[in-house]
């Protein structure tokens, strides 16, 4: 197995950085900074193909495949979309229940 550096940025639909997102690749996990930037050092995978996984509460999970670069560094951008509350159900007795997508 070869150790690689995978870096990049997690953004929303407006290309704004997403802070505090969890990013995992090659068995290594990190968190994005205030601008949505991340860096994973020491990612390993014998095939040279990495699956970058991004998770953040309130957003849909995102997955991105990337291959190793010749110099050992890989840069990737990942866009994640927010989860929206579509409906709210109100019953005749006054209770409400959100219906999330």
Buried (B, 14 or more C-beta within 10 A) or exposed (E): EEEBBBBBBBBBEEEEBBBEBBBBBBEBEBEBBEEBBBBBEEBEBEEEEBEBBBBBEEBEEBEBEBEBEEEEEBEBEBBBEEEEEEEEEEEEEEEEEEEEE
